């Protein structure tokens, strides 16, 4: 059995490296946005929309959105130094919750929510993660105008989420 352990470890390491390479290739050429306590890559051509100023880093933001050139998709991230309340999770007038679920463990809680905008003109979904151990929080959101827009932008949204680099103080 001991002879297999290095092979298994090498295989796991190789797969992790391939995953990193695939991610890097997927975001190659994407600009990087530098928030107060994070950076994140976003698709080229998307418009940067600052959302929430940082309470701990003057002139920087804890939350920002990136809007697709056609306006049919928006990616959102909230990633403050510690915790806080992301404005994204507040329901706007006329929005209603379509689905909600929670995953909880001893160390963290994740709320998954999807809302429908007035007249079903758009949908917003988010995953709000709170650490029970370190008092930290981050939220990712995805707004889309239709199921077709969701399908068109989903892969880029997943790459966007995976590109988050959280800073420590």
C-alpha positions as YAML, in Angstrom:
chain: A
units: angstrom
residues:
- id: 1
  name: UNK
  ca: [0.00, 0.00, 0.00]
- id: 2
  name: UNK
  ca: [2.77, 2.45, 0.78]
- id: 3
  name: UNK
  ca: [3.99, 2.30, -2.82]
- id: 4
  name: UNK
  ca: [0.61, 3.52, -4.05]
- id: 5
  name: UNK
  ca: [0.49, 6.57, -1.80]
- id: 6
  name: UNK
  ca: [3.10, 8.54, -3.82]
- id: 7
  name: UNK
  ca: [1.30, 7.59, -7.06]
- id: 8
  name: UNK
  ca: [-2.07, 8.68, -5.68]
- id: 9
  name: UNK
  ca: [-0.57, 11.91, -4.32]
- id: 10
  name: UNK
  ca: [1.12, 12.61, -7.66]
- id: 11
  name: UNK
  ca: [-2.13, 11.94, -9.52]
- id: 12
  name: UNK
  ca: [-4.09, 14.29, -7.24]
- id: 13
  name: UNK
  ca: [-1.40, 16.96, -7.65]
- id: 14
  name: UNK
  ca: [-1.42, 16.54, -11.44]
- id: 15
  name: UNK
  ca: [-5.22, 16.82, -11.60]
- id: 16
  name: UNK
  ca: [-5.12, 19.95, -9.42]
- id: 17
  name: UNK
  ca: [-2.48, 21.44, -11.73]
- id: 18
  name: UNK
  ca: [-4.57, 20.62, -14.81]
- id: 19
  name: UNK
  ca: [-7.57, 22.26, -13.18]
- id: 20
  name: UNK
  ca: [-5.51, 25.38, -12.48]
- id: 21
  name: UNK
  ca: [-4.21, 25.42, -16.05]
- id: 22
  name: UNK
  ca: [-7.72, 25.02, -17.44]
- id: 23
  name: UNK
  ca: [-8.92, 27.89, -15.23]
- id: 24
  name: UNK
  ca: [-5.96, 30.07, -16.22]
- id: 25
  name: UNK
  ca: [-6.60, 29.36, -19.90]
- id: 26
  name: UNK
  ca: [-10.30, 30.16, -19.41]
- id: 27
  name: UNK
  ca: [-9.55, 33.57, -17.92]
- id: 28
  name: UNK
  ca: [-6.52, 34.40, -20.08]
- id: 29
  name: UNK
  ca: [-6.85, 37.97, -21.31]
- id: 30
  name: UNK
  ca: [-9.45, 38.85, -18.68]
- id: 31
  name: UNK
  ca: [-8.83, 42.09, -16.75]
- id: 32
  name: UNK
  ca: [-8.36, 41.94, -12.98]
- id: 33
  name: UNK
  ca: [-10.40, 44.12, -10.64]
- id: 34
  name: UNK
  ca: [-8.72, 45.02, -7.35]
- id: 35
  name: UNK
  ca: [-11.17, 45.53, -4.51]
- id: 36
  name: UNK
  ca: [-10.34, 46.53, -0.96]
- id: 37
  name: UNK
  ca: [-9.52, 43.01, 0.24]
- id: 38
  name: UNK
  ca: [-9.72, 40.87, -2.89]
- id: 39
  name: UNK
  ca: [-9.07, 40.72, -6.57]
- id: 40
  name: UNK
  ca: [-11.12, 38.94, -9.19]
- id: 41
  name: UNK
  ca: [-10.90, 38.42, -12.94]
- id: 42
  name: UNK
  ca: [-13.85, 39.39, -15.12]
- id: 43
  name: UNK
  ca: [-14.65, 38.87, -18.79]
- id: 44
  name: UNK
  ca: [-13.16, 41.33, -21.24]
- id: 45
  name: UNK
  ca: [-15.72, 43.90, -22.37]
- id: 46
  name: UNK
  ca: [-17.80, 43.73, -19.18]
- id: 47
  name: UNK
  ca: [-18.51, 47.08, -17.49]
- id: 48
  name: UNK
  ca: [-17.28, 47.50, -13.90]
- id: 49
  name: UNK
  ca: [-19.96, 48.84, -11.52]
- id: 50
  name: UNK
  ca: [-18.71, 49.55, -7.97]
- id: 51
  name: UNK
  ca: [-21.45, 48.63, -5.45]
- id: 52
  name: UNK
  ca: [-20.36, 49.01, -1.81]
- id: 53
  name: UNK
  ca: [-17.50, 51.12, -0.49]
- id: 54
  name: UNK
  ca: [-15.20, 49.43, 1.96]
- id: 55
  name: UNK
  ca: [-15.62, 50.44, 5.57]
- id: 56
  name: UNK
  ca: [-12.00, 49.48, 6.27]
- id: 57
  name: UNK
  ca: [-10.09, 50.65, 3.17]
- id: 58
  name: UNK
  ca: [-10.74, 54.20, 1.98]
- id: 59
  name: UNK
  ca: [-11.24, 54.61, -1.75]
- id: 60
  name: UNK
  ca: [-11.77, 50.89, -2.39]
- id: 61
  name: UNK
  ca: [-14.83, 48.67, -2.63]
- id: 62
  name: UNK
  ca: [-15.98, 45.51, -0.85]
- id: 63
  name: UNK
  ca: [-18.60, 44.78, -3.52]
- id: 64
  name: UNK
  ca: [-18.61, 45.22, -7.27]
- id: 65
  name: UNK
  ca: [-20.64, 44.07, -10.27]
- id: 66
  name: UNK
  ca: [-19.59, 43.36, -13.84]
- id: 67
  name: UNK
  ca: [-22.22, 43.84, -16.54]
- id: 68
  name: UNK
  ca: [-22.08, 42.10, -19.92]
- id: 69
  name: UNK
  ca: [-21.84, 44.28, -23.05]
- id: 70
  name: UNK
  ca: [-25.40, 43.32, -24.08]
- id: 71
  name: UNK
  ca: [-26.76, 44.01, -20.56]
- id: 72
  name: UNK
  ca: [-28.22, 40.50, -20.28]
- id: 73
  name: UNK
  ca: [-25.95, 39.32, -17.46]
- id: 74
  name: UNK
  ca: [-24.36, 40.73, -14.33]
- id: 75
  name: UNK
  ca: [-21.77, 39.07, -12.08]
- id: 76
  name: UNK
  ca: [-21.47, 40.26, -8.48]
- id: 77
  name: UNK
  ca: [-18.98, 39.73, -5.68]
- id: 78
  name: UNK
  ca: [-18.96, 40.93, -2.07]
- id: 79
  name: UNK
  ca: [-15.75, 40.12, -0.26]
- id: 80
  name: UNK
  ca: [-14.93, 42.42, 2.66]
- id: 81
  name: UNK
  ca: [-12.00, 42.14, 5.04]
- id: 82
  name: UNK
  ca: [-14.15, 40.40, 7.63]
- id: 83
  name: UNK
  ca: [-17.91, 40.31, 7.66]
- id: 84
  name: UNK
  ca: [-20.65, 42.73, 6.69]
- id: 85
  name: UNK
  ca: [-23.96, 42.79, 4.87]
- id: 86
  name: UNK
  ca: [-24.01, 42.61, 1.08]
- id: 87
  name: UNK
  ca: [-26.56, 45.01, -0.42]
- id: 88
  name: UNK
  ca: [-27.15, 42.49, -3.23]
- id: 89
  name: UNK
  ca: [-29.20, 40.21, -0.95]
- id: 90
  name: UNK
  ca: [-31.84, 42.86, -0.20]
- id: 91
  name: UNK
  ca: [-34.97, 42.34, -2.28]
- id: 92
  name: UNK
  ca: [-35.81, 45.16, -4.66]
- id: 93
  name: UNK
  ca: [-39.38, 46.36, -5.10]
- id: 94
  name: UNK
  ca: [-41.42, 43.75, -6.96]
- id: 95
  name: UNK
  ca: [-38.89, 40.93, -6.61]
- id: 96
  name: UNK
  ca: [-40.03, 37.65, -5.15]
- id: 97
  name: UNK
  ca: [-38.12, 34.62, -3.93]
- id: 98
  name: UNK
  ca: [-38.33, 31.65, -6.32]
- id: 99
  name: UNK
  ca: [-36.11, 29.28, -4.33]
- id: 100
  name: UNK
  ca: [-34.07, 29.26, -1.15]
- id: 101
  name: UNK
  ca: [-31.90, 26.64, 0.50]
- id: 102
  name: UNK
  ca: [-29.19, 26.53, 3.15]
- id: 103
  name: UNK
  ca: [-26.19, 24.28, 3.63]
- id: 104
  name: UNK
  ca: [-24.66, 24.37, 7.07]
- id: 105
  name: UNK
  ca: [-21.71, 22.69, 8.71]
- id: 106
  name: UNK
  ca: [-19.81, 23.21, 11.93]
- id: 107
  name: UNK
  ca: [-17.63, 25.83, 10.23]
- id: 108
  name: UNK
  ca: [-19.80, 27.63, 7.70]
- id: 109
  name: UNK
  ca: [-23.27, 28.43, 6.46]
- id: 110
  name: UNK
  ca: [-24.18, 29.01, 2.80]
- id: 111
  name: UNK
  ca: [-27.53, 30.47, 1.72]
- id: 112
  name: UNK
  ca: [-28.56, 29.91, -1.90]
- id: 113
  name: UNK
  ca: [-31.34, 32.19, -3.11]
- id: 114
  name: UNK
  ca: [-32.97, 32.87, -6.47]
- id: 115
  name: UNK
  ca: [-35.40, 35.74, -7.03]
- id: 116
  name: UNK
  ca: [-37.56, 36.75, -9.97]
- id: 117
  name: UNK
  ca: [-37.77, 40.40, -10.93]
- id: 118
  name: UNK
  ca: [-41.02, 42.25, -11.62]
- id: 119
  name: UNK
  ca: [-42.76, 40.84, -14.68]
- id: 120
  name: UNK
  ca: [-40.05, 38.12, -14.89]
- id: 121
  name: UNK
  ca: [-37.83, 40.65, -16.70]
- id: 122
  name: UNK
  ca: [-34.79, 39.20, -14.92]
- id: 123
  name: UNK
  ca: [-33.65, 36.69, -12.34]
- id: 124
  name: UNK
  ca: [-31.01, 37.09, -9.65]
- id: 125
  name: UNK
  ca: [-29.31, 34.27, -7.80]
- id: 126
  name: UNK
  ca: [-26.69, 34.33, -5.08]
- id: 127
  name: UNK
  ca: [-24.65, 32.20, -2.75]
- id: 128
  name: UNK
  ca: [-23.94, 33.96, 0.54]
- id: 129
  name: UNK
  ca: [-21.21, 32.23, 2.57]
- id: 130
  name: UNK
  ca: [-20.56, 33.02, 6.22]
- id: 131
  name: UNK
  ca: [-17.78, 31.44, 8.25]
- id: 132
  name: UNK
  ca: [-18.79, 30.43, 11.77]
- id: 133
  name: UNK
  ca: [-15.13, 30.28, 12.79]
- id: 134
  name: UNK
  ca: [-13.40, 33.35, 11.34]
- id: 135
  name: UNK
  ca: [-16.31, 35.85, 11.17]
- id: 136
  name: UNK
  ca: [-15.81, 36.32, 7.42]
- id: 137
  name: UNK
  ca: [-18.36, 36.52, 4.64]
- id: 138
  name: UNK
  ca: [-18.41, 36.54, 0.86]
- id: 139
  name: UNK
  ca: [-21.25, 36.57, -1.62]
- id: 140
  name: UNK
  ca: [-21.40, 35.79, -5.32]
- id: 141
  name: UNK
  ca: [-24.36, 36.83, -7.44]
- id: 142
  name: UNK
  ca: [-25.53, 36.25, -10.99]
- id: 143
  name: UNK
  ca: [-28.30, 38.30, -12.61]
- id: 144
  name: UNK
  ca: [-29.62, 37.28, -16.02]
- id: 145
  name: UNK
  ca: [-32.42, 38.40, -18.30]
- id: 146
  name: UNK
  ca: [-33.56, 34.96, -19.46]
- id: 147
  name: UNK
  ca: [-32.76, 31.26, -19.44]
- id: 148
  name: UNK
  ca: [-30.90, 31.79, -22.74]
- id: 149
  name: UNK
  ca: [-28.75, 34.50, -21.12]
- id: 150
  name: UNK
  ca: [-28.14, 32.20, -18.15]
- id: 151
  name: UNK
  ca: [-26.94, 29.45, -20.49]
- id: 152
  name: UNK
  ca: [-24.83, 31.89, -22.51]
- id: 153
  name: UNK
  ca: [-23.00, 33.36, -19.49]
- id: 154
  name: UNK
  ca: [-22.96, 30.52, -16.95]
- id: 155
  name: UNK
  ca: [-19.50, 29.14, -17.83]
- id: 156
  name: UNK
  ca: [-17.95, 32.62, -17.61]
- id: 157
  name: UNK
  ca: [-19.70, 33.19, -14.29]
- id: 158
  name: UNK
  ca: [-18.17, 30.00, -12.88]
- id: 159
  name: UNK
  ca: [-14.70, 31.08, -14.05]
- id: 160
  name: UNK
  ca: [-15.29, 34.50, -12.51]
- id: 161
  name: UNK
  ca: [-16.19, 32.91, -9.16]
- id: 162
  name: UNK
  ca: [-13.17, 30.62, -9.25]
- id: 163
  name: UNK
  ca: [-10.83, 33.56, -9.90]
- id: 164
  name: UNK
  ca: [-11.51, 35.28, -6.55]
- id: 165
  name: UNK
  ca: [-8.29, 35.90, -4.63]
- id: 166
  name: UNK
  ca: [-9.01, 36.89, -1.01]
- id: 167
  name: UNK
  ca: [-6.41, 39.01, 0.82]
- id: 168
  name: UNK
  ca: [-5.50, 38.71, 4.47]
- id: 169
  name: UNK
  ca: [-4.44, 41.64, 6.60]
...
